[in-house]
């Protein structure tokens, strides 16, 4: 898969040097189709594997992922379409999208409503992928491999996601600061892990509370919103423009 992707990306680079937009579009479509064919083949392979017992704490997350489906070609929003094109031009491999039913099931299960910008990303662009950020965007409900066991259990169960995230300003507890907005327990309220920057830096999306819809960075030293504050699509666009 890596070699196929590299070959097609080489063709795209040559077409860019030749200033041939028609060839660029043709190769992007070829890359998209190749990746989708590989994804379909892999999913068929997984269906034929022996069934194993799955820990209950992980089962809901895997059920959501099983409802991935090919993204629609006719994206109804010009902004979403441009973001998807730009992601693919950067060589970022996207996962298949989530169905409306899968998203609604996740929302009903956790008694939340996902912010529109992130919801549209899942519906029309992909259920996570290679990036940005550096270590990728997670599938809905997924956790980072380098999280501690306690962190993984918390972000898989999402037991506090329906409670409001109380923070609106950064809080660096490593400096012995005390927040007047909330407690350490409440940093787990009303937000969802969405991406990994590496070195213990994680990106989260606030889904309830006064800062609903905004992106925050969580580290072992504190929590910090983007500056300026951004919704999910604004954050993706800013990363592509870096």
N, C-alpha and C positions, 0 to 999 in steps of 0.2 A: 504493500500500500504506500509506503514511504517513497519507493522508487517511482511508482506511477505518478504520485503527487509531484515529485521533483521534476519528472520529465515534462509534465504539463505546465508547471510553473516556469520551466525554462522556455517553453514555447511562448508563454505570455510575456516574458521578459524580452524575447526577441521581437515580438509584435509591438511592444511598447517602444523599443529602440527604432523600429521602422515607422513609428507613428501610424499604425494601422488599427484603428478602433474596431473595425469589423472582425478582424482576426482575434483581437483581445476578447471580444464578446463571445466569439465561437469557442475559444479555448476555455473560457470560464464556464460555459454551458457543458463542454466536454468534461471538465473537472467535476462539476456538480453531478452529472450523470454517473461518472465513474464511482464517485464516493457513495452515491445512493445505491448503485448496484452492489458495491462491496458491503454496505450496511445491511441490505436486504439478504445477501448471502450469509452474512454472519448471524443475523437473526434467525434464519432458517437452521443454521448449524446449532444454535443454542436450543432450539425447539427439540432437536434430536438427542440432546444430552440427557443422561439419566437424571431424574428428579431427585433433589436433595432437600432435606429439611432445612428451612430457613429460620433463623432466630426471629421471634416475633417483633423485636425492636427494629429489624431491618425490613420486614415484609411489606409494610405500607409503602415505603420508598420504592421498592422494586416493582410493586404493582403499578405505581404511577409511571415509572419508566417503561413498563411493558406497553403502555398505550401511545408510545411515540408513533408518528406516522409521517410520510413524506410531506414537506411543506407545500402549500399551494403555490403555483407558478405566478398567478395573477394577484400580487399583493395589492390590497385596496388603498394603500396610503403611500404617497410619493416619498415621504421621509423614511419610512420603514424600508422601502425598496432601495433607496440610496444607501442606507446603512448596510443592508445585506450585500449589495454590490461591492461596497468598500471593504467589508470584512473579507470577502472572497478574493479581491484584488491583493489583499495583504497576505493571502495564502492561509487564512484561518479556516480550519475545518470545523464545520458546524454539525451538531447532532440533528437528527430529524426533529420536527416540531411536535408539540403536544396537541391533542385534540381538545376541543371545547369541553367535551365530556370529562376528560382526564383532569383538566384544570378546575372545572366546577366541582368534581369529586374531592380534590385536594382542599378546596376552599370550604366545602361543606364539612369535611372531616375535622378541620381545625377551626371552624366557625370564624373565618376571616374572609376578606375580599382583597385579592391581590391588586396592587396599584396598577392603573391602566397601562402605563409605559412598559412595565415588566410583563404584564399579561399579553400584550401585543407582541412582544419579543418572543414569548413562548409559542404563540399561535402562528406567527408568520416568518420568524427568522430562524429559530432553533431552540431546542431545550439544552442550552449550554453548548460548549465547544472549546476549541484550543485557546481562545482568548478573545480580546484582552480580558483580564490582566495576564501577567507573565505565565502563571500556572493554570490559566483557563477559567472559564465560567462554569459553575457547577450545574448539573441537572437539578430540576426542582426537587428539593428535599434531600439532596446529596450532601455529604460531609467531606472534609479534606482528609487525605490519608495521614497527614502529619499532625492532626489534632490529637490531643490526649484522649484517653478512654472516656473521661468525664465529659469533655467537650463533645465528643461524638455522640454519646448518649443523649446529651441535652439537645443537640441540633437535629438528631434523628427523631426524637419523640416530639419536639416542638411543644412541650407541655405548657409553656408560658406565652406562646405566640399570640394568643387572643387577648392578653393583657396589654395595655397601652405602654409603649416605650416612652418614658417620661422625659428623656433628655433632649435638649435643643442646642446645647453648647458642648464643646469638647471637655473631656474630663481626664486628666493625667494623674492617676492615683499613685504612680511611682514617685511623684514629687510630694507625697503625703498630703495631697489636696483632699478636701472633703467637698463633695458636690452638694449643692443646695437643691438639686433637681431630683436626685434619686440615690439608691443604694447599690452596692455591688450585686446583690441578688437581682436587681431590676435591669441590669444590662442585658439579661436574657429575655426580657419582655418585648413582645411586639416587633420582632425582627427576624430575618431569615438570612442564613449564610448563602452567599451567591458566588464568591470567587476567592482565589488564593494568589497573593502576591509573592509568596515565599517568605522564608525567615520569620515565620510566626505572625505574618501580617495578613489579615483576612478582610474581605469586603462583605458588608451586610446591607440588606435592604430593609428599611423601616416599613412595616405594613400596618401599624396602628399607633395612634398617639399624635401629638402636635406636629411631629416631623414626618408624618406618613409620606411615603413615596421617595424619600431621600436616601442617598448612599452614604454609609459611614465605614470607616476603617477601624477594625478591632485589633488590638495587640495586647501583649502581656503587660504593657505599661499604661494603657488607657484606650479611650474611644474618641474618635475625631471625625466630624462630618467633612465632606469635601468642601473646598473653598474656591468659588462660591458653592452653595448647596445646589445639588443637581438631582434630577430624577434619573431613572435607569438609562433611558435613551440618551439623555444629555451626557451622562457619564461615559457611555460607549463612544459617542461622537468625540468627546474630549480626548479619550485614549487613542483613538484613531488619528487625531490631529497632533498628537505629541511628536 
